[in-house]
Amino acid sequence: MLCKLAWGNVRRAGRDYLVYLLTLTLGVTVFYAFNTISMQVDIAGIDEEGLAQVMGSMLGYLTYFLAGVMAFLMVYANNFIMKRRKKEFGLYQVLGMGRGRVATIMALETVIVSVVAFVAGIVLGVGLSQLMTFFTASLFKTQIANFHFFFSVHAFNLTLVCMLVMFVLTLLLNLRAVRRTKLIELMGAERRNESIKTRNPWIATAIFAVGVVLVGVAYYRLLRDGFPLTATDSKLQEAMSQFGITTAMVTVGTFALFWGLSGMLIKLLQSLRSVYWRGLNMFTVRQLSAKVNTVCFSMGVIAMILFLAITSVTCGMSIANVMNENLERYNPVDMSQTYVYYTPETLDYYKEYVNPSEADRMVLADATVDLYAAWHGERKSADNNDETGKKVNIADVAGEHVQIDLYLSYPLGGSDPSVTPSEMCKTMGEKLPKALGGSNADAMGLFVTPASQYNKLRQMMGEEPVSIGRDQYLLTCDMGGELVDLYTKYMAGGHALTLGGHTLKPATDKSDEDTAAIANSAMGSNPGTVVVADELLSQLNLQPYSSSLLVNYKQGMDTTEADESIKYTVLDNLLVDGKEPGSWGTFITRSEMYTQAAQMNGLISYLAIYIGFVLVVACAAILSIQQLSNVADGSRSYRVLAQIGCDDRQIRHSVMAQQAVFFLFPLAVGLAHSFVALKVIIELVSTFGDMSIGGTVGLTCAIFLAAYGGYFLVTYLMSAGMVQAAIATCYSE
């Protein structure tokens, strides 16, 4: 009997359960689909070792966190249902039903709705996971050779656990609400309206204006100062403090906007008398003013969450795309090994802060060393602990190879670089790129390398050598974006460089970026290098900075076998006259870098989409429930409107106008914050490469906005139904 009653209640109150059901279904769908990533990786033919496990583990842990967010939403949505049905539960008790039986009916209703949502969510999740396999293959640039339908038991179990936790939490809160609420409160719940506080419209308008000013100033400060990502150690604290002030200003300004919104609306529309007195506009504005007063804080929170969701998705996926698109240029050879020389600053640091005894075996580098001849050592096992006893020499795998030596632009014993980006910008009358403004680029200066090594690298990459005379120079950079544009503009303008007292003219009118990489890397290894003639370099006596050995494997050699044969090699200490002139730096193979980049790209993209979608749904669901509660509270007002002759179309138009403001205003503020933040981020990234916000990012944001708009549509339809029911009650009376 109770089961039949519970099923009838769910069918009858289906409209009240719609937001709860929709949110829970979307949660189950997303939880299941994203936790099938390990199976998607296998089907997509992605064979990077450990990738499926890493991504599966990361998304699994994130699911638990997002399940907490969804649980909060379920409780919030359930409170609306309880508020709508308090009178009904009170009536059960008046008719003699005990609280235990009422609680049982509620539990059965919760079970029915949860099971329906879970089944629907799993069905949709299974379909979505099949489609996401193609997205995964596109993301990792692979072809699906053998697609087949799949079902993940692991994802199903994980989703079921999250669902059970949310169900138990909701059920306990429902039972607690029934047991602790008095019968008189249940029967009179429909007549208990939220207390409405009105504000002085002039004060509210002034607060709104203050909010606009604070947000505007924060925008200006952010556009001027940027993010404190490139600040040097000495300026980092100050940069962080200024960024904190900017963040506080935009946060306070956002809440001030919403706090003063009601007064601003009244004053604005009252000044437009032809609009204010038309139709039900006066009623609509008064309703908005009253309700904004009570939800201004939550609207501010929603605007900030939407800002974080939009910015994180757009920025995260765009940066991942930049890395992916430039990967080939950043990794020109099969493997590279770097050696970093000691400088006077390094020796002083070791003597003063690390260990003076270590500094005794170190010597200031006054010349570069032959890395190809020195590259040998003892092979370790994969975990870098156990020696295999195998001696490894680079000649076992190396075919074409070249060593790129980099020198600082000042002589041995010096400290002031001759060539710096700021001096170049000053010569041209240009502004220094923001990403370099707070960096140590001027302290280091541009590097210097000999033309013979540069041309040998070009030949390895199938390019013709470049002729560089004794009185000429060429600027190279593999990071693209504003840096390459800066160097190209400097050379195209015919500007000279002074190096060791020698005045040099540009050899060409364009900076090289396609053959400028000096080692394999994820984001570029050459921020700026001056290529000069060998005979000139030999006279300058410059301070060596680093050497990089770039190697292509022998013709016909399998890349995987070659990588495995030299991996985990611990190189012998390189000694010159019994002293160490430097230390071994980064060793990386091209295939390893591609694997790491694919993992990073996939993780960033999936995490951004996953978090962003749940946050957008959370914001939309909270707004939806707030508006439905507002309509429920104002049902008597709509009955009065019908009684005085207002037609249904006018009333529905008023409801839509109110809900459009509540949905669109936080979205507009969130989008405005995102546009400003993204402008700064794009400027920062464009210093090193072009950042394009489109394609997958645009599609993802469109899906998010569709979900947000879907909630708005559902909210309006449910509200229109509630208003229609209230009007029908009026006519029946």
N, C-alpha and C positions, 0 to 999 in steps of 0.2 A: 504493500500500500504506500509506504513512504517513498519507495523507488518510483512508483507511478506518479506520485505527487511532485517529486523532485523533477522528473522528466517533463511533466506538464508545465512546471514553473519555468524551466529553462526555455522551452518552446515559446511560452507566452512572453517572457522577459528577454527574448533573444536580442532585441534592439539595445537593451541596457548592457548586455554582455558583449556587444559587438567590438568595442575598443579593446576590452580585456582579451577577447578571443583573437582579434587581429594581431595585437602586440605579442601574445604568447606564441601564435603560429609563426610569425616572422622570426621570433627568437629561436624557436626550434629549427626552422629552416636554415638560418644562418649558422647556428651551432653545428648542425650535422654537416652541412656542405663544406664549411671551412676545415672541419676536422677530418675530412677525407683526403687531405693534401698528400699524405704518403702514398695512397693508391693512385692519385692523379699524377704524381711524379713518375711512378713506375709505368703507367700506361702511356704517358707523354714521351717516353723513351729518354728520360733524363737520367744519365748513369753516374752523376757526380756522387762519389762515395760519402755517405753520411748525411746527404742533403735532406732526404725524406725524414730521417729521424730528427734532425735539428729543427726543421720547420714544423713537424708534427708535435714535437715537445713544446716549442714556443707557443704555437697556437692553442695547444691543450691547456697550458698554464693560463694563457690569456682568457680562455673560455671561462675558467672559474671566476676570474675577476669580473668579466662581463655578465656572468650569471648573477653576481651580486647586484649589478646595476639593474638587470632585468627583474630580479626579485623585488627591489625597491619599487619598480614600475608596477609590478603585479599588485603589490600592497596598495599603492596609490590608486590604481584602477579599481581595486576591490572596494576601497573606501567609498568610491562613487556609487558602486552597486549597492553597498550596504545603506548608504544615505537614501537612495531611491526606494529601497524596499523595507525600511524600518516599520512603516505603518502596516505592511503586509505581515511581517513577523510578529508585530504587536497583536494583530487580529487573530493569529493562530493561538496566541496565549489567552486572549479573551475567550475564545471558543473552547478552552480547556486543555489545549495541548501544552505539555510541560516543556521547560527550556531544553531538556535533554533531547526530546524529539525534534524541536525546532533546530537545535544544533545538528542533529543527524540529517535533517533535510538539507541544511546548508552544506554539510560535508558531501552529501550525495550530489548536489548541484555542482559543487566545485570539482568533484571527480568527473562528472559528465563533461563539463566544459573543458577541463584539462585533457581528458582523453581525446576529445574531438580535436582540440588544438594540436596535441602531440601527433595524432595520426595524420592530420592535414599537413603539419609542418614536416614530418618525415617524408611524406609523399612528394611535397614540393622540394625538400632538401635533396632527395635522391635525384630528381630531375635537374635541379640546379648544379649538383656535383658533376653530372655528366657534361653539362655545358662548360663548367669551369675547367674541365680537363683541357679543352681547346684553348681557353685563356691561359692556362699554365704552360701549354706547349708554345704559345705565341710569346709569352713572357720570357721563356728560356731559349727561344729561337730553335725549337726542335720540330720534327715532323712525327705525327702519330702514325705508326705503321700498322698497329693491330688494336684498333679501338674495340672495346667490348663493354657491355653493361656490367656495372659493379655495384656492390652493396658492402658498406664498411660496418662490421660488427663493432669495432672499436669506437667509431664515431657515434653509432647508435647507443652504445652503453654509456658513453660520456654524456650525450644529450639527455638520456633517460635519468642519469644521476642528477644533473642540473635541474631537470624538470621536477623530480621528486622533492628536491630541496625547496624549490619555489612553491610547490604544492603544499608541503607540510607547513611552511612559514605562513602562507596565506590562510590555510585552514585553522591554524592555531590563533591567528589574529581575529578571524571571523568568530570563532568560538568564544574568545575572550570578550569580544564586543557584545555578543548576545548575552553572555552571563553577567556582565557588569552594567548593562543598560537597563534602566527601570522601565516598567511597562508604560507609565505615563509619558516617558520620553519617546518611546517607540510610537505610541498612538498620536502624539502631537508633533512628530518630527517634520511633517509636511508644513506646519505653520511656523517652524523655527527658521527664520531667515538670518542670513549673515548680517551682522551689524555693519552699517555703512558709515564711514566717516568722510565728510566732505572737507576739502581744503580750500583755503583762500586762493582764488584763481590768479591773483597778481603774484602772490608768493610762489605758487607752483610754476607760473610762467618764468619768474626770475630764476628759480632753481633749474628749469629746463635750459634757459640761456646759459647758466653757469656750466651745465653739463656739456652743451655744445662747445663752449670755449675750452673746457678742459680736454675734451676729445680732440678738438682741432689743434690745440697746442701739443698734445701728445703725438698726433700724426706728424706735425712739423718736426718735433724733436727726433722721432724715429727716422724720418726721411733724411734728416740732417746727420744724425749720429750713427744710424744703422745699428746692427746687433753687435754686442761686444765679443764677437768670435775671433776677430783678428787682432785684438789688442795685445801689445807686448806685456810681459810680466809686470813691468813698472807702472803701466797704465791700466792694467786689468781691473784693479780694485775701483779706481775712479770710474772706468767705463761701466762696470757692473752697478755701481751706485747710481749713475745717471740713467741706466736702463731700468733700474728698480723704480726710480722716480717717474719715468715715462709710463711704466706698467701701472703704477699706482694711479697716475692721472687718468689713464684711459679706463681703468676699472671704476674709479669713483665717478668719472664723467658718464660712463654707461648707466650706472644706477641712478645718477641725477637726471639723466634724460627720461628714464621711465618714471621716476618719482614725480617729475613736473609735467609729464605728458598730459594728464587730465586737465590741468589748468590751461596749458597751452592750447589744447583742442577747443576748450570753451571760448577762450579769448579770440582765437583765430576764426572760428566759425560764427561767433556772435558779430564779429566785424564784417562778415559776409552775410548780411541780413537776408538777401534773396535766397541764399543757400540754407541758412539756419532755419528759416520758417517754412521751408518747402517740405511737404510730406511729413514723414516722421523723423526728420533729421534732428529736431530738438530733443525728442525722446531718445534717439540713438546716441547723441552726444552725451546726454545726462547719464545714460546707462554705462557708456564707456568710461566716463569720468569716475563714476562710483566704483566700477569693477577694477579699473587700473589702480586705484588707490590701494586695493587689497592684494593685488598680485604684482606690484611693481618690482619687488625683490626677485620673485621667480622669473619674471620676464628678463631682468638683467642677467640672471644666471643662465637662462636659455640662450640669450644673445652671445654670451661669452663662450658657452659650450659649442654653439654652432660655428663661431669663429675658430675655435680650436679644431673642430672636426673638418671644416672646409680647408683650413690652412695646412693641417697635417697631411691630409690626403693629397692635395694638389702639390704641395712642396715635396713630400716624401717620394711620390711616384715620379715627379719631374726630375729630381736629383738622381734617382735611380736610372731614369732614361738617359740622362746626360752621361753618366758613368758608362752605361752599356753602349751607347752610340760611339764613344770615343775610345773604346777599349783597344781596338786594333792599333790606333796611333800610339797609345800609351805603352804597348807591348810589342815592339818591333822584332824581337828575336826569340829563339827557343828558350834561352835562359840568360840570366845576368847575375853577376856577383859584384858587389860594391866593396871598396876598401876606403876607409876614412882616415886621413892623416892627422897627426897631432899638431896643434898650433900652440903658440905661447899661452893663449887663454886656457887651453885644455890642460897644459902642464901645471899652470898656476892653480887651477881648480883642484886637480888631484893632490897637489902638495898641501893645499890649505884645508880642503873639505873632505877628501876621500881617504887617501892613505899615502903618506910620503914615501914609504918603501916601494909602492907600486910606481910612483913617479920616477924612481931611480932607474928602472929598466926601460923607461920611455925616453924618446929622444925627439927633438924638434925636426920635423920633416923638411929637408931642403931640396928634395928631388923626388920624383915619382918612381914607382917600382914596377917591374914587369909581372902583372898578375897571372898571365898565362903560364909563365915558367914556375910561379910560386903556388899555383892551384893544385894542391894534393893534400891528402890527409887520410884519416882513419874513418871508415864507414861505421855508423851506429845503426842499431835496429830502429824500427818505426817509432818506438816510444823514447828514443834518444838516451836510453840507459845502458843497454848491453852492446858491447863491442862485438862486431862480427869478425874482426881480424883482417878484413879486406882493405887493401890499400887502393885508393882511388886517385886517378889522374884525369884531368880534363881532356887530355889528348885521346882518351878512349872513346869519346863521343863527339868531340868538336870537329866541325868542318870549317866554314868561314867564321872568322872571329875578328874583333877589333877592340882595342882598349881606348876609352875616352877619359882623358885626364882633365880635371877641372882645377883651375888656379883662382885664388882670390885676386882682386884687381889692385893689390898693393904688394910691394916687395917684401922679402923676408925681414922680420923685425918691425914692419910697419903695422898700422892699425886703421888708417883712413882709406876707404875704397875710392878708387878713381872714377868708377862708373856706377851711378845710382839712379833709380827710377825718378826720384824727386828732382834731381838735377836735369834729367832729360825733359821732364814736364816743365820745369822752369824755363829751359831754353826755348821750348815750343810755345810757352804761354798757356799750357794746358793744366787742368786739375789732375792730381794724382788719383788713380782709381781707389775707391773707398776701401776695397779689401786690402790694399797696401798701405793705407793711411796710418794704421796703428801697428803694422807688422815690423819685423826687424829687417825689411828689405834694404833700407838705407844703411843699416849697420853692416850688413853682409856685402851689399853691392852685387853687381852682376858678376858671374863667373867668366873665366877666360879659357879657351881651349885652342889647340893648334889646328890649322886647316887640313893637314894631312890626315889626322884621325877623323875629322868631320867628313871629309870626302870619301874615306874608306867606308864609313858607315853608309853614306849615300850609295856607294857602289854595291854594298851588301843588299840594299833595299831596291836595287834596280834603277837607280837614278844616276844622271850624269854628274860628274864632279863640278864644283864651282871654282872659278879662278879668283883668288884673293891675293892682291899684290901686297908688297911690304908696307905700303902706306894706306891700306884699306882694311875695312872690317865688315863683318856680317853679323846681324843679330838673329838668334834662334830662340824659339820657345815652343814647347809642345802642348801648352795648356789652352790655347785658343782664346776666344773671347777678347776682352778689353786689353789683355797684356799683349797679344799678337798685334792688335790694332795700334797700340801705343808704339811698339817697336817699328811697325811698318810705316807709321806716320813720321817717325823720327828719321828713318832712312830715306823715305820718299822726299822729305824736305831738304835733303842734302846736308844735314847737320853732322858736324865732326865730333869725334871722341878723342879725348886726350888720355893716353895710357903710358905711364912711365916717362912722361915728357915728350912722347911722340904724338903728333896730331894725325888722326886717321880719318879717311873719308869713306862713305858707304860704298861697298862693292856692288850692291844691287839696290833696287828701290822697294824691295819687299822682304819682310821677315819670313824665315822658313819655319813652318810648324809640322809639315808632314814627315820630315826626316830629322826631327829635332830631339827625339827621345834619347836620353843617355842611360836609361835602365828600364827594366820592366816595372810597372807600377799600376796602381788603381786610378789615380787622379792626375797623373803627369809627374815627370821627374825633373823637368827643365823649366824653371820659372823665368830664366833669362840668361843667355850665354853669349859672349862676344867671341866670334871666331876670327883669329888673326893668323898671319903668315908665320910659319915655323921659325924662320930666321929672326923675325922680330921677337917672338916669344922667348927664344933662347937668350936674348940680350936683356930681357926685362927682370929676370931673377925674382919671379913672383912666388908667393907663398902657395904651395900645393894644398888643395882642400880635399879632393877625393879622386879616386879612379874607379871606373866601372868596366868590367869585362863583359862584352856582349858576344854571345855565341849562338850560331846556328848549328844544328846537329849535322852529322855526315849525311851525304846523299843516300837515300834509300833506307836510312835507319828509322825504325819504328819509334815515334815520339814517346809513347808510354814506356817502352823498354829503356830508352835513353834517360827519361826522367827518373825511373826507378833505380838505375845504376849509379846515379850521382846524388840522389836524395840522401838526407840524413848524414852527410859527410861533415865531420868536424875537422876544419882546416888547421894545418900546423901553423904555429906562430911564425909570422914573417919577420925575420931578423936582418938587420943591416949592421955589420960590425958588432954583433952581439946585442944590439938594442932594437926595440920595437919603434918604428917610425909612425905606426898607426894601428888600427884594429880592423878586423873583417866586419863588414856591414851586412846589408840585406842580400840574401840569395833567394831568387824567385824564378820559377819557370813560367813560361807563357800559359801552359795548360792549367797550372795551379792558380794563376791569377784569374783566368777565365772562370774557373770553378768558384773561386772566392767571390768574384763579381756577380756570378749568377746567383749564388746563395744570398748575397747581400741584396741584390735587386729583388729577388723573390720575397725575401723576408720583409723588406721595407714595403713593397707593394701590398702584400697580403695583410700585414699588420695595419697599414694605413687604411685599407678598405674595410677590414674587419672592425677596427675601433671606430672609424668614422661612421659606418653604417649604424652601428648600435647606438652611438651618441645621437645621431640624427633622429633615429626612431624614438629614443628616450625623450628628446625635446618635443617631438611632435605628439607623442602620447601624453606627456604632461599637459601640454597646451590643450589637447583634445579633451582630456578629463576636466580641466578647469572650465572650459567653455560649456561642456555639458552640464556641469554643476551650476554654472551661472544661469543657464536656460531653465534648469529645474527650479532654482530659487526664484526666478522671475516669471514663473508660469502664471501667477495671478495678475501680474502687470499686463501680460499678453491677453488674458481674458478680459481685462478692463478695456484694452484697446479695441477688441472685437465688439464689446458691448456698446462702445460709443460710435461705432460705425466704420472703423478702419478695416479695409478689405485684407484678405489673406496675403495677397501679393505684396502689399506695403509692409506687413508684419514680417514676412519672410525676407524681404529686402533689408529690413532693419537688422534682423538676426545675422544675415550674411555680412553686412557692413561691419558689425561689431566683431565678428569672428575673423574677418579679413585683417582688421587692425591688429588683433592679438597674435595672429599667425605671421603676418607680413612685416610688422615693425621690428620684432626681434631678428627676423631673417635679414631685413635690410641693414640693421646695425651690424649684425655678424658679418655680412658680405662686405660692408664698408671697411670694417676692421681687417678683414682678410685681404682685400685689394691693396691696402696700404702695406701690410706686412709682406705680401707676395711681391710687391714692387721692390721692396728693400732686398728680399731674398733673391729675386731675379737679378738685381744689380750685382749682388755679391757673387752669385754663381757665374754670371756673365763675364766676370773678371777672368775666369778660368775656362769657360766654355758656354756655348749658347744653350739656354734653357727654354724649352718649348712647352707651354701648357696647352695641350691639345690631345687629340687621339684618345688613348685609353683614359687619361685624366678627365677629359671632357665627358666621355661616356659615363665614367664612374660618378662624377658630380651630377650628371643628368639623372642617373638612377636614384641618387640620394634625394635630389629635389623632387623627383616623382614620388618617392615614399613620403616625403614631407607634404607634398600637395595631395597625395592620397588620403593622408590623415585629415587634412583640411576638408576634403570632399566628404569623407565619412562623417566627420563632426557636423558639418552643415546638414547633411541628410538626416542624421539622428536628431539634431536640434529642430529641424523643420517638422519632423514627426512628433516630437514632444510638444511643440507649439500647437500643431494641429490637434493633438489630443486635448490640450488645455482649452482650445477654442471650442472643440466639440463638447467638452464638459459644460462650458458656458451656455451653449445652445440647448443642451439637454436639460439644464436647470430652468 
